[in-house]
Amino acid sequence: MAGDAEAASHGDEAAFPQLVAETEIKADDFVFRQYNLGVLSHYSYLIGSGGEAMIVDPARDIGKYLEDAKALNLKITRVYMTHSHADFVAGHAELAKACGAKIIANEATQAGYPHKPVKDGDTIAFGNVRGVVVTTPGHTPDGTCLYVHHPASAPDPDFVLTGDTLFIGSVGRPDLMGEGMTAAALARMGFDSWNQKLSKLPDATKIFPAHGAGSLCGAHLSDKPVSTIGEQRLENPYIQHKDLNAYVMAVIDGLPEAPQYFKHNAKMNHDGPPLVDWDKVVPPALAPAEVDALAKGGAWIIDARDAAPFSAGHPAGAINIGIRGRFETWTGIMIPWGAKFVLAGSDEDVLESAFRLKRIGYDAPAGFLKGGAEAWAQASLPVNTIKLVKPADLHRQMQDGTAPIIVDVRLPAEWMGLRIGNVLNIPLNALFTESKRLAKDLPVLTVCNSAYRSSMGAAVLLKQGFTDVYNMEGGSEAWIEAGLPTFGATPGTQGATAPTVRAVRLPERLSADELKRMIMDMPGTFEMVDIRPAAQFADYNLPGAMNADVADVIANPAYLVGPAPLVLLDRDGSIAMAVGGILSQKSPRPIKVLYGGLEAYWRDSSAPAPVPAASAPALAPAPIRAPAPSTPAPAKPAAPKKKSAGC
């Protein structure tokens, strides 16, 4: 129950597109930029040359692209859509209006908006860059990849924008077409797209996908923003399957339920989304009595505050979807498409909520609660509260038999991977229907990783008529910080994950040069643990590495926690790979292993000189606080750099 990709994307900056500095390419008359919208795990791209720019798979709020194009003295002349996205409303129509940009889309899309249709092999050329359209159905029938050649005369592509066809560590889910096409039929197309097209590229070809870890457009996506064809050929568990039927089974088995809003966003993107007046985002202010009347008529109240103030008091029937989280996705999961809804929270929360909901087509809130929860209470309208329970107190109750019914609202695979005890698992997206299994007059406590989803779950139970509802404060991350025991899966019980995928799930292998670049260029963004015996570690070690006993690394749950990758080192890579495989089964935390161990590091790279264990090297990264190897209880993880609302 460690920190996951969802929790890692809850910082303030994750709510808006951010430039991925490490992947930026600048050359004479050429620029390439990758943008990450963390709350949607969405990557979009700017390609510029010859005074022109093309935006690929843009978000609906296009301000960042306009700002950067202006700063780079580029005119946005083209928008390329790799396919009709389902998880967000794209910004193709917005850019066409703002810049006069031409929208380019696969002719198989049969798009309902003005566009230039392209087919397999067509070229998009401007300046000194050449893009080649390659049709790659699998995630959707109209899926494409864009092979980008720079310079334009280069025979092989410099990199490929893979859309939702090929992710880092995964592939696009094939089950979003409903009755129009079976998942198995699309999966077969995806198998051919890899084997007949993408796999033919040179191993060194870089790939840039449209989504990363946390996206519901696939399963087991990596948090890496870029990879290569060669890395995916070796490490992507889905494309390891050489047999068509095995591939199809792996891809379609165990997928989480697609949010109900996906099909509506896909239609909007296909038909052409309505344009947004971004100067008129804030909905009408409503008095408490007006909101109460709407709620009695079936409208939803979305309270965007954090879990603690929401628990202290909120309008009866409100659902807590914190703004510092995956607000868009959870709104699209919890609030039925087309339903009336009212926003609640601070003025800043309301403005940001209304703005961000346009990314998923929830364009017309009925209004917002003027004065927030305080005004509601002052109007003598019904107020609900949720009792927060500290992990240590809940643990004592579990020991003495006085604990409430505990409901873990995470997905089954998460629950099986690591949990706080023998607790009931009802995923949040099923809680409205599955809560009927519980008695409404008995005390019920909800739990997730960090109280974000469990606060939502507690609100759902109150809305369903439960009378004695609790939420574990801080979630299981706080439980682990308190040194309380956790329990893992028994073999063969993780029914929510495809067995064929689990069987080959391995940590990521790092070459010596890749690790050297991480140490020098990205200090403080990963935790490095050397599991060699202490005497060997004392002789020499890498800057910033800490030494830990191999048994402690396997047993201590604190190593499973944290958004930053865990890098394992040993002598020759063999033991570290085995340990990494064990940890990878227990946690979604990114686990990386130095391929060939330190022997390969000193042999194959122009590595910095080893340092004695007692020294504090000047180049040492500032690692995430690591658990003390000799202590049986897990150490408290360092505070995340981003403000986290949990998951």
BABADO-495025 format. One record per residue (C-alpha): residue number from 1; residue in one letter; z, x, y. Coordinates in Angstrom, 3 decimals. Example, Ala and Ser with C-alpha at 12.3 -4.5 7.8 and 13.67 -1.06 7.14 Angstrom:
REM residues 2
    i  aa        zz        xx        yy
    1   A     7.800    12.300    -4.500
    2   S     7.140    13.670    -1.060
***
This chain:
REM residues 647
    i  aa        zz        xx        yy
    1   M     0.000     0.000     0.000
    2   A    -0.871     2.855     2.307
    3   G    -2.495     2.737     5.703
    4   D    -6.108     1.682     5.314
    5   A    -9.394     1.653     7.157
    6   E    -8.448    -1.573     8.871
    7   A    -5.223    -0.187    10.314
    8   A    -6.983     3.000    11.371
    9   S    -9.325     1.056    13.667
   10   H    -6.717    -0.781    15.717
   11   G    -6.441     1.557    18.688
   12   D    -7.347     0.306    22.140
   13   E   -10.562     2.339    22.181
   14   A   -11.663     0.907    18.820
   15   A   -12.278    -2.421    20.552
   16   F   -15.333    -1.063    22.390
   17   P   -18.268     1.180    21.385
   18   Q   -17.348     4.865    21.399
   19   L   -19.659     7.861    21.317
   20   V   -19.262     9.858    18.085
   21   A   -19.282    13.297    19.685
   22   E   -19.479    15.262    16.440
   23   T   -22.871    13.800    15.503
   24   E   -24.579    14.020    18.904
   25   I   -27.833    15.994    18.956
   26   K   -29.243    17.454    22.170
   27   A   -32.423    19.487    22.310
   28   D   -35.311    20.007    24.687
   29   D   -36.595    16.535    25.514
   30   F   -34.578    14.926    22.700
   31   V   -31.197    13.259    22.419
   32   F   -29.535    11.369    19.586
   33   R   -26.271     9.478    19.939
   34   Q   -24.195     7.534    17.439
   35   Y   -21.766     4.830    18.620
   36   N   -18.841     3.495    16.632
   37   L   -17.416     0.029    17.282
   38   G   -14.254     0.498    15.241
   39   V   -13.068    -3.104    15.094
   40   L   -16.302    -4.067    13.331
   41   S   -16.894    -0.723    11.566
   42   H   -20.328    -0.875    13.197
   43   Y   -22.528     2.117    13.995
   44   S   -25.408     1.829    16.456
   45   Y   -27.740     4.499    17.786
   46   L   -29.641     5.795    20.822
   47   I   -32.732     7.956    20.340
   48   G   -34.232     9.417    23.506
   49   S   -37.315    11.504    24.291
   50   G   -40.034    11.655    26.935
   51   G   -37.970     9.619    29.388
   52   E   -37.725     6.716    26.940
   53   A   -34.957     5.506    24.663
   54   M   -34.783     3.281    21.610
   55   I   -31.550     1.547    20.586
   56   V   -31.070     0.859    16.883
   57   D   -28.912    -2.038    15.623
   58   P   -27.168    -2.636    18.973
   59   A   -23.959    -4.566    19.503
   60   R   -24.227    -7.743    21.581
   61   D   -22.301    -6.224    24.491
   62   I   -24.826    -3.646    25.633
   63   G   -23.015    -2.039    28.571
   64   K   -22.447     1.330    26.872
   65   Y   -26.139     1.743    26.044
   66   L   -27.172     0.898    29.609
   67   E   -24.597     3.299    31.032
   68   D   -25.618     6.196    28.798
   69   A   -29.353     5.653    29.236
   70   K   -28.913     5.757    33.003
   71   A   -26.837     8.944    32.799
   72   L   -29.508    10.548    30.602
   73   N   -32.373     9.412    32.883
   74   L   -33.868     7.374    30.074
   75   K   -35.476     3.945    30.162
   76   I   -34.668     1.743    27.173
   77   T   -38.114     0.623    26.030
   78   R   -37.507    -0.326    22.399
   79   V   -34.907    -1.943    20.167
   80   Y   -35.156    -1.445    16.408
   81   M   -33.470    -3.834    13.985
   82   T   -33.030    -2.434    10.476
   83   H   -32.476    -6.000     9.195
   84   S   -30.908    -9.334    10.169
   85   H   -27.217    -8.425    10.373
   86   A   -24.632   -10.909     9.126
   87   D   -21.310    -9.466    10.289
   88   F   -21.987    -9.436    14.033
   89   V   -24.346   -10.887    16.607
   90   A   -26.691    -8.093    17.626
   91   G   -27.733    -7.158    21.161
   92   H   -31.503    -7.184    20.701
   93   A   -32.012   -10.246    22.896
   94   E   -29.629    -8.871    25.540
   95   L   -31.527    -5.567    25.769
   96   A   -34.876    -7.332    25.893
   97   K   -33.657    -9.292    28.898
   98   A   -31.844    -6.437    30.650
   99   C   -34.490    -3.728    30.201
  100   G   -37.662    -5.468    29.148
  101   A   -37.338    -3.599    25.866
  102   K   -39.650    -4.485    22.996
  103   I   -37.850    -5.616    19.847
  104   I   -39.213    -4.120    16.628
  105   A   -38.415    -5.786    13.302
  106   N   -39.702    -5.900     9.745
  107   E   -42.527    -8.397     9.380
  108   A   -40.674    -9.737     6.315
  109   T   -37.898   -10.910     8.638
  110   Q   -40.251   -13.515    10.125
  111   A   -38.007   -13.408    13.175
  112   G   -37.852   -16.372    15.491
  113   Y   -37.775   -14.322    18.711
  114   P   -40.558   -12.363    20.465
  115   H   -40.950    -9.059    18.632
  116   K   -43.354    -6.494    17.258
  117   P   -43.545    -6.896    13.460
  118   V   -43.807    -3.705    11.430
  119   K   -44.449    -2.962     7.778
  120   D   -43.807    -0.113     5.374
  121   G   -45.241     3.151     6.707
  122   D   -45.715     2.025    10.304
  123   T   -44.914     4.588    12.994
  124   I   -42.845     4.282    16.166
  125   A   -43.655     7.233    18.432
  126   F   -42.522     8.230    21.920
  127   G   -41.963    11.596    23.587
  128   N   -41.537    14.209    20.888
  129   V   -40.061    11.914    18.271
  130   R   -41.674     9.916    15.486
  131   G   -39.990     7.169    13.511
  132   V   -41.454     5.945    10.234
  133   V   -40.523     2.476     8.981
  134   V   -39.611     2.393     5.287
  135   T   -38.925    -1.005     3.755
  136   T   -35.812    -0.883     1.562
  137   P   -34.786    -4.364     0.399
  138   G   -31.523    -4.686    -1.493
  139   H   -28.807    -5.758     0.910
  140   T   -31.263    -8.267     2.350
  141   P   -34.945    -8.918     1.579
  142   D   -35.939    -7.572     5.010
  143   G   -33.916    -4.345     4.864
  144   T   -35.493    -1.188     6.259
  145   C   -34.647     2.430     6.929
  146   L   -36.034     4.469     9.807
  147   Y   -37.113     8.032     8.986
  148   V   -36.771    10.003    12.241
  149   H   -38.950    13.111    12.664
  150   H   -38.150    15.605    15.414
  151   P   -40.308    17.233    16.462
  152   A   -42.819    14.486    15.866
  153   S   -45.054    16.832    13.880
  154   A   -42.315    17.722    11.369
  155   P   -43.413    16.812     7.820
  156   D   -39.919    15.790     6.690
  157   P   -37.514    13.557     8.606
  158   D   -34.679    15.242    10.463
  159   F   -32.482    12.275     9.602
  160   V   -32.652     8.688     8.361
  161   L   -31.046     5.580     9.839
  162   T   -30.245     3.664     6.662
  163   G   -28.994     0.367     8.104
  164   D   -27.132    -1.553     5.399
  165   T   -29.300    -0.203     2.574
  166   L   -27.322     2.977     1.889
  167   F   -23.789     3.546     3.108
  168   I   -21.752     6.703     2.723
  169   G   -20.099     6.154    -0.631
  170   S   -21.578     2.705    -1.156
  171   V   -24.571     0.395    -0.809
  172   G   -25.082    -2.890     1.004
  173   R   -23.728    -5.933    -0.803
  174   P   -26.549    -8.108    -2.200
  175   D   -24.757   -11.462    -2.286
  176   L   -25.212   -12.800     1.249
  177   M   -28.420   -14.799     0.808
  178   G   -26.782   -17.856    -0.738
  179   E   -29.115   -20.040    -2.746
  180   G   -32.190   -18.381    -1.263
  181   M   -32.038   -15.369    -3.586
  182   T   -29.635   -14.274    -6.291
  183   A   -27.428   -11.235    -5.868
  184   A   -28.849    -9.745    -9.057
  185   A   -32.413   -10.030    -7.770
  186   L   -31.509    -8.248    -4.548
  187   A   -29.489    -5.621    -6.405
  188   R   -32.589    -4.860    -8.471
  189   M   -34.519    -4.331    -5.241
  190   G   -31.781    -2.012    -4.006
  191   F   -32.031     0.015    -7.211
  192   D   -35.758     0.462    -6.600
  193   S   -35.254     1.270    -2.903
  194   W   -33.053     4.205    -3.857
  195   N   -34.943     5.469    -6.879
  196   Q   -38.468     5.027    -5.562
  197   K   -37.931     5.919    -1.896
  198   L   -34.661     7.314    -0.553
  199   S   -33.960     9.540    -3.557
  200   K   -37.273    11.349    -2.955
  201   L   -35.995    12.791     0.335
  202   P   -34.821    16.424     0.485
  203   D   -31.118    16.879    -0.228
  204   A   -30.467    18.243     3.275
  205   T   -31.716    15.066     4.985
  206   K   -28.915    13.541     7.042
  207   I   -28.213     9.826     6.746
  208   F   -26.629     7.604     9.373
  209   P   -25.632     4.088     8.195
  210   A   -24.959     0.917    10.174
  211   H   -21.374     0.581     8.887
  212   G   -18.361     2.626     7.823
  213   A   -14.996     2.130     6.142
  214   G   -13.537    -1.333     6.638
  215   S   -16.841    -3.193     6.777
  216   L   -17.223    -6.234     4.551
  217   C   -20.956    -5.535     4.171
  218   G   -20.150    -3.385     1.147
  219   A   -17.277    -2.006    -0.913
  220   H   -15.597     1.414    -0.855
  221   L   -17.397     2.651     2.277
  222   S   -16.404     6.105     3.519
  223   D   -14.979     6.778     6.969
  224   K   -17.442     9.656     7.453
  225   P   -20.033     8.922    10.169
  226   V   -22.749    11.065     8.587
  227   S   -23.688    12.429     5.183
  228   T   -26.758    13.825     3.446
  229   I   -29.011    12.582     0.696
  230   G   -27.755    15.417    -1.490
  231   E   -24.106    14.501    -0.988
  232   Q   -24.788    10.873    -1.798
  233   R   -26.834    11.822    -4.836
  234   L   -23.733    13.583    -6.208
  235   E   -20.891    11.446    -4.867
  236   N   -21.983     7.853    -4.266
  237   P   -20.650     5.997    -7.345
  238   Y   -23.233     3.221    -7.223
  239   I   -26.354     5.352    -7.275
  240   Q   -24.936     7.416   -10.136
  241   H   -26.119     4.595   -12.387
  242   K   -29.513     5.517   -13.815
  243   D   -29.750     2.298   -15.805
  244   L   -30.858    -0.791   -13.855
  245   N   -28.494    -3.230   -15.558
  246   A   -25.494    -0.943   -15.110
  247   Y   -26.364    -0.590   -11.421
  248   V   -26.702    -4.343   -10.943
  249   M   -23.362    -5.016   -12.619
  250   A   -21.603    -2.358   -10.558
  251   V   -23.011    -3.631    -7.267
  252   I   -22.353    -7.346    -7.736
  253   D   -19.011    -7.204    -9.566
  254   G   -15.728    -7.336    -7.688
  255   L   -17.058    -7.901    -4.166
  256   P   -14.574    -9.473    -1.739
  257   E   -15.455   -12.940    -0.516
  258   A   -17.850   -12.830     2.409
  259   P   -16.411   -14.347     5.606
  260   Q   -17.732   -17.838     6.277
  261   Y   -19.141   -16.810     9.661
  262   F   -21.570   -14.292     8.109
  263   K   -24.279   -16.821     7.321
  264   H   -24.152   -18.205    10.853
  265   N   -24.425   -14.762    12.463
  266   A   -27.350   -13.904    10.191
  267   K   -29.157   -17.042    11.364
  268   M   -28.429   -16.266    15.021
  269   N   -29.809   -12.752    14.625
  270   H   -32.880   -14.060    12.813
  271   D   -33.639   -16.797    15.322
  272   G   -32.622   -14.857    18.432
  273   P   -29.081   -15.170    19.834
  274   P   -28.580   -17.104    23.054
  275   L   -28.104   -14.887    26.081
  276   V   -24.583   -14.384    27.424
  277   D   -23.485   -14.639    31.043
  278   W   -21.016   -11.762    30.895
  279   D   -19.714   -12.630    34.371
  280   K   -18.454   -15.986    33.106
  281   V   -16.557   -15.027    29.980
  282   V   -13.122   -16.467    30.768
  283   P   -12.744   -20.058    29.479
  284   P   -11.094   -22.847    31.493
  285   A    -7.332   -22.731    32.060
  286   L    -5.552   -25.600    30.307
  287   A    -2.072   -26.969    30.882
  288   P     0.252   -27.034    27.851
  289   A    -0.107   -30.801    27.536
  290   E    -3.903   -30.468    27.421
  291   V    -3.693   -27.816    24.713
  292   D    -1.246   -29.962    22.754
  293   A    -3.649   -32.898    22.900
  294   L    -6.527   -30.727    21.683
  295   A    -4.391   -29.346    18.846
  296   K    -3.419   -32.850    17.746
  297   G    -7.135   -33.612    17.652
  298   G    -7.808   -30.719    15.292
  299   A    -8.343   -27.779    17.642
  300   W    -7.014   -24.368    16.622
  301   I    -4.720   -22.256    18.790
  302   I    -5.414   -18.517    18.469
  303   D    -2.449   -16.487    19.724
  304   A    -3.642   -12.927    20.363
  305   R    -0.227   -11.328    20.925
  306   D     1.349    -8.717    18.681
  307   A     3.382    -9.869    15.685
  308   A     6.837    -9.353    17.249
  309   P     6.448   -11.552    20.363
  310   F     4.517   -14.113    18.332
  311   S     7.358   -14.295    15.810
  312   A     9.924   -14.768    18.576
  313   G     8.265   -18.025    19.598
  314   H     4.796   -19.554    19.635
  315   P     3.145   -22.961    19.976
  316   A     3.615   -24.903    16.755
  317   G     0.487   -24.638    14.635
  318   A    -0.844   -21.496    16.329
  319   I    -2.411   -18.734    14.232
  320   N    -1.565   -15.131    15.117
  321   I    -4.693   -12.977    15.264
  322   G    -3.577    -9.924    17.231
  323   I    -5.998    -8.552    19.779
  324   R    -5.092    -5.004    18.708
  325   G    -6.741    -5.397    15.359
  326   R    -9.923    -6.655    13.736
  327   F    -9.742    -9.680    15.971
  328   E   -13.394   -10.661    15.615
  329   T   -13.545   -10.480    11.837
  330   W   -10.256   -12.283    11.234
  331   T   -11.179   -15.036    13.663
  332   G   -14.442   -15.458    11.761
  333   I   -12.500   -15.641     8.495
  334   M    -9.662   -17.926     9.573
  335   I   -11.264   -20.269    12.126
  336   P   -14.037   -22.518    10.762
  337   W   -17.439   -22.098    12.388
  338   G   -17.987   -24.715    15.062
  339   A   -14.315   -25.742    15.258
  340   K   -12.688   -26.206    18.649
  341   F   -10.239   -23.454    19.521
  342   V    -7.961   -22.460    22.385
  343   L    -6.884   -18.913    23.231
  344   A    -3.292   -17.934    23.993
  345   G    -1.652   -14.715    25.129
  346   S    -1.456   -12.662    28.308
  347   D    -4.235   -12.936    30.869
  348   E    -5.549    -9.569    29.660
  349   D    -5.442   -10.741    26.042
  350   V    -7.361   -13.905    26.883
  351   L   -10.086   -12.042    28.774
  352   E   -10.558    -9.483    26.015
  353   S   -10.414   -12.150    23.304
  354   A   -13.101   -14.291    24.894
  355   F   -15.289   -11.229    25.485
  356   R   -14.975    -9.898    21.944
  357   L   -15.489   -13.245    20.224
  358   K   -19.023   -13.317    21.607
  359   R   -19.745   -10.478    19.176
  360   I   -19.502   -12.969    16.301
  361   G   -20.952   -16.001    18.058
  362   Y   -17.682   -17.788    18.868
  363   D   -19.064   -18.299    22.332
  364   A   -17.332   -21.431    23.582
  365   P   -13.529   -21.578    23.450
  366   A   -12.267   -24.908    24.739
  367   G    -9.980   -23.040    27.123
  368   F    -6.873   -20.911    27.257
  369   L    -3.195   -21.840    27.455
  370   K    -2.217   -21.333    31.090
  371   G     1.137   -19.612    31.298
  372   G     1.112   -18.735    27.613
  373   A     3.937   -19.408    25.188
  374   E     6.533   -19.502    27.981
  375   A     4.774   -22.391    29.705
  376   W     4.465   -24.163    26.362
  377   A     8.216   -23.888    25.746
  378   Q     9.048   -24.946    29.301
  379   A     6.973   -28.073    28.720
  380   S     9.361   -28.938    25.844
  381   L     6.541   -28.795    23.310
  382   P     7.361   -27.762    19.711
  383   V     7.869   -24.028    19.198
  384   N     7.805   -22.205    15.861
  385   T     9.500   -18.911    15.047
  386   I     9.171   -16.419    12.210
  387   K    12.167   -14.402    11.064
  388   L    11.458   -10.667    10.859
  389   V    13.180    -8.795     8.024
  390   K    13.624    -5.021     7.973
  391   P    12.417    -3.243     4.812
  392   A    15.887    -1.944     3.906
  393   D    17.356    -5.446     4.184
  394   L    14.613    -6.919     2.016
  395   H    15.121    -4.181    -0.561
  396   R    18.840    -5.000    -0.752
  397   Q    18.020    -8.680    -1.175
  398   M    15.587    -7.839    -3.970
  399   Q    18.292    -5.816    -5.689
  400   D    21.001    -8.482    -5.472
  401   G    18.736   -11.441    -6.254
  402   T    18.863   -13.133    -2.846
  403   A    15.338   -12.309    -1.642
  404   P    12.976   -15.108    -0.625
  405   I     9.718   -15.655    -2.472
  406   I     7.606   -12.652    -1.462
  407   V     3.875   -13.179    -0.926
  408   D     1.632   -10.137    -0.526
  409   V    -1.375   -11.376     1.466
  410   R    -3.617    -8.363     0.871
  411   L    -6.617    -8.288    -1.444
  412   P    -5.908    -8.029    -5.188
  413   A    -7.202    -4.448    -5.415
  414   E    -4.846    -3.379    -2.629
  415   W    -1.926    -5.184    -4.256
  416   M    -2.591    -3.607    -7.630
  417   G    -2.995    -0.169    -6.102
  418   L     0.461     0.025    -4.509
  419   R     3.078    -2.647    -3.862
  420   I     6.749    -2.992    -2.985
  421   G     7.787    -4.669    -6.238
  422   N     7.180    -7.662    -8.467
  423   V     5.737    -9.912    -5.761
  424   L     3.206   -12.738    -5.684
  425   N    -0.305   -11.911    -4.497
  426   I    -2.151   -14.600    -2.517
  427   P    -4.888   -13.067    -0.330
  428   L    -4.829   -14.227     3.261
  429   N    -8.269   -15.810     3.106
  430   A    -7.066   -18.009     0.215
  431   L    -3.634   -18.862     1.593
  432   F    -4.575   -22.250     3.059
  433   T    -5.546   -23.545    -0.369
  434   E    -3.357   -21.448    -2.670
  435   S    -0.108   -22.068    -0.775
  436   K     0.103   -25.379    -2.643
  437   R     1.466   -23.330    -5.543
  438   L     4.654   -22.808    -3.522
  439   A     7.478   -25.196    -2.617
  440   K     7.576   -25.811     1.130
  441   D    11.372   -26.094     1.255
  442   L    12.018   -22.665    -0.295
  443   P    12.220   -19.473     1.802
  444   V     8.971   -17.477     1.756
  445   L     8.340   -13.968     3.109
  446   T     4.901   -12.474     3.726
  447   V     3.994    -8.798     3.529
  448   C     0.922    -6.608     4.039
  449   N     0.365    -3.014     5.083
  450   S     1.750    -3.191     8.607
  451   A     2.594    -6.814     9.459
  452   Y    -0.789    -7.671    11.011
  453   R    -2.138    -9.807     8.191
  454   S     1.322   -10.944     7.098
  455   S     2.009   -12.328    10.588
  456   M    -1.174   -14.343    10.211
  457   G    -0.039   -15.429     6.764
  458   A     3.381   -16.515     7.990
  459   A     1.720   -18.600    10.707
  460   V    -0.525   -20.227     8.104
  461   L     2.521   -21.206     6.040
  462   L     4.216   -22.746     9.077
  463   K     1.023   -24.646     9.888
  464   Q     1.021   -25.910     6.279
  465   G     4.525   -27.331     6.664
  466   F     6.721   -24.565     5.232
  467   T    10.119   -24.633     6.908
  468   D    11.767   -21.257     6.190
  469   V     9.260   -18.454     6.775
  470   Y     9.852   -14.703     7.073
  471   N     7.714   -11.628     7.676
  472   M     8.585    -8.049     6.703
  473   E     8.831    -6.016     9.874
  474   G     6.403    -3.109    10.011
  475   G     4.832    -3.921     6.654
  476   S     4.732    -1.601     3.687
  477   E     4.071     1.373     5.933
  478   A     7.608     0.873     7.273
  479   W     8.817     0.366     3.695
  480   I     7.408     3.754     2.687
  481   E     8.789     5.401     5.830
  482   A    12.229     4.119     4.824
  483   G    11.922     5.927     1.487
  484   L    11.962     2.749    -0.582
  485   P    10.322     2.623    -4.026
  486   T     6.770     1.451    -4.584
  487   F     4.914     0.498    -7.728
  488   G     1.334     1.255    -8.741
  489   A    -1.239    -0.339   -10.976
  490   T    -1.166    -0.319   -14.744
  491   P    -4.407     0.900   -16.330
  492   G    -7.185    -1.618   -16.527
  493   T    -5.601    -4.305   -14.374
  494   Q    -7.440    -3.864   -11.081
  495   G    -9.662    -6.867   -11.545
  496   A   -10.976    -6.904    -7.983
  497   T   -12.865    -3.643    -8.372
  498   A   -15.899    -3.099   -10.578
  499   P   -14.749    -1.146   -13.673
  500   T   -17.852     1.003   -13.659
  501   V   -17.127     2.021   -10.087
  502   R   -13.456     2.731   -10.778
  503   A   -14.370     4.918   -13.719
  504   V   -16.307     7.343   -11.517
  505   R   -14.212     7.099    -8.360
  506   L   -13.601    10.698    -7.286
  507   P   -12.394    12.496    -4.199
  508   E   -14.987    13.917    -1.850
  509   R   -15.928    17.521    -2.544
  510   L   -15.904    19.891     0.441
  511   S   -17.900    23.093     0.459
  512   A   -16.321    26.237     1.868
  513   D   -18.476    26.067     4.994
  514   E   -17.671    22.385     5.549
  515   L   -13.944    23.094     5.419
  516   K   -14.318    26.051     7.746
  517   R   -16.080    23.840    10.294
  518   M   -13.324    21.230    10.007
  519   I   -10.637    23.867    10.647
  520   M   -12.418    25.310    13.660
  521   D   -13.998    22.208    15.213
  522   M   -11.733    19.278    14.302
  523   P    -8.115    20.494    14.281
  524   G    -5.498    17.784    14.075
  525   T    -7.806    15.297    12.364
  526   F    -6.844    16.021     8.753
  527   E    -3.906    17.134     6.599
  528   M    -4.369    20.205     4.378
  529   V    -2.130    20.684     1.316
  530   D    -2.259    23.802    -0.887
  531   I    -0.962    22.998    -4.397
  532   R    -0.934    26.565    -5.751
  533   P     2.413    28.049    -6.833
  534   A     4.595    29.129    -3.926
  535   A     4.184    32.833    -4.724
  536   Q     0.391    32.604    -4.474
  537   F     0.656    30.607    -1.263
  538   A     2.964    33.281     0.195
  539   D     0.359    35.975    -0.498
  540   Y    -2.356    34.239     1.511
  541   N    -3.206    30.759     2.780
  542   L    -5.512    28.945     5.140
  543   P    -4.505    28.358     8.750
  544   G    -2.689    25.044     9.024
  545   A    -2.183    24.513     5.288
  546   M     1.191    23.486     3.893
  547   N     2.383    24.264     0.390
  548   A     3.502    21.512    -1.997
  549   D     4.260    21.309    -5.681
  550   V     1.524    19.536    -7.617
  551   A     3.976    17.122    -9.252
  552   D     5.378    16.097    -5.874
  553   V     1.908    15.445    -4.484
  554   I     1.161    13.104    -7.382
  555   A     4.518    11.300    -7.306
  556   N     5.322    11.073    -3.605
  557   P     3.793     7.902    -2.053
  558   A     3.900     9.412     1.422
  559   Y     0.799    11.413     0.500
  560   L    -1.018     8.079     0.147
  561   V    -0.309     7.065     3.737
  562   G    -2.256     7.777     6.862
  563   P    -5.704     7.277     8.399
  564   A    -6.385    11.037     8.466
  565   P    -8.061    12.591     5.409
  566   L    -5.940    14.579     2.940
  567   V    -7.572    17.887     1.930
  568   L    -6.336    19.454    -1.334
  569   L    -6.598    23.193    -2.041
  570   D    -5.967    25.244    -5.186
  571   R    -7.190    28.458    -6.782
  572   D   -10.472    27.315    -8.343
  573   G   -10.759    23.587    -7.522
  574   S    -9.981    22.287   -11.008
  575   I    -6.385    21.120   -10.591
  576   A    -7.024    19.894    -7.048
  577   M    -9.920    17.752    -8.278
  578   A    -7.715    16.207   -10.973
  579   V    -4.934    15.482    -8.477
  580   G    -7.454    14.118    -5.985
  581   G    -8.804    11.767    -8.642
  582   I    -5.314    10.424    -9.313
  583   L    -4.587     9.877    -5.622
  584   S    -7.980     8.246    -5.074
  585   Q    -7.069     5.548    -7.610
  586   K    -3.840     4.757    -5.776
  587   S    -4.899     4.671    -2.149
  588   P    -7.843     3.982     0.162
  589   R    -6.843     7.101     2.111
  590   P    -9.762     9.577     2.256
  591   I    -9.064    12.373    -0.257
  592   K   -11.089    15.592    -0.087
  593   V   -11.018    18.645    -2.384
  594   L   -12.219    22.186    -1.653
  595   Y   -15.011    22.656    -4.190
  596   G   -14.433    25.855    -6.152
  597   G   -11.018    26.330    -4.585
  598   L    -9.896    29.232    -2.440
  599   E   -11.799    31.649    -4.654
  600   A   -15.029    30.020    -3.500
  601   Y   -13.770    29.813     0.079
  602   W   -13.299    33.572     0.400
  603   R   -16.448    34.304    -1.611
  604   D   -18.928    31.837    -0.109
  605   S   -17.996    31.422     3.537
  606   S   -17.589    33.651     6.516
  607   A   -14.017    32.430     6.572
  608   P   -11.235    33.357     8.931
  609   A    -8.939    35.957     7.479
  610   P    -6.042    34.661     5.367
  611   V    -2.707    34.545     7.085
  612   P     0.742    35.263     5.701
  613   A     2.819    32.189     5.116
  614   A     5.415    33.121     7.691
  615   S     2.998    33.359    10.593
  616   A     1.909    30.560    12.901
  617   P    -1.839    31.102    13.325
  618   A    -3.359    30.432    16.706
  619   L    -6.164    28.410    15.138
  620   A    -3.905    26.256    12.994
  621   P    -4.647    22.553    13.394
  622   A    -1.832    20.228    14.303
  623   P    -1.601    18.402    10.962
  624   I    -0.328    14.947    10.297
  625   R     3.381    15.298     9.486
  626   A     3.533    15.994     5.774
  627   P     6.160    14.922     3.272
  628   A     8.670    17.612     2.363
  629   P     7.643    18.730    -1.133
  630   S    11.190    19.189    -2.383
  631   T    12.393    15.753    -1.297
  632   P    11.984    12.882    -3.790
  633   A    11.864    10.215    -1.079
  634   P     8.638    10.032     0.945
  635   A     8.698    11.650     4.339
  636   K     8.042     9.623     7.443
  637   P     4.360     9.863     8.415
  638   A     3.539    11.020    11.909
  639   A     2.847     8.349    14.500
  640   P    -0.876     7.575    14.670
  641   K    -2.809     8.738    17.678
  642   K    -4.090     5.216    18.201
  643   K    -1.871     2.238    18.824
  644   S    -1.919     0.439    15.489
  645   A    -1.334    -3.231    14.979
  646   G    -1.540    -2.735    11.248
  647   C    -3.544    -4.743     8.825
***
